[in-house]
């Protein structure tokens, strides 16, 4: 299993943020089906102020490029993505049209592995 962390900002407006969260409380089934069929096993989105953090766990063969190709062919996913741009804004260093940006892991604590090494 692979794990990815991504970040994105929302427009800093309380009403828009509340509306964005409401959409995610009842996300469209076509969108969630697309997420699952691309190889994403688990996805969580966290928010602080207007900053979003997404954590994804995927199959070993998951590919962002394959996911993007699938999304381009799915009218409902395109409709969702266009709607979400009403609420989202790119991070200051994002490339043109770039939304979610992949984050680099800089630290990992795995207490299970640590316990295994201690018991050896």
Secondary structure, 3 states (H helix, E strand, C coil): CEEEEEEEEECCCHHHHHHHHHHHHCCCHHHHHHHHHCCEEEEEEEEECCEEEEEEEECCCCCHHHHHHHHHCCHHHHHHHHHHCCCEECCCCCCCCCCCEECCCCCCCCHHHHHHHHHC
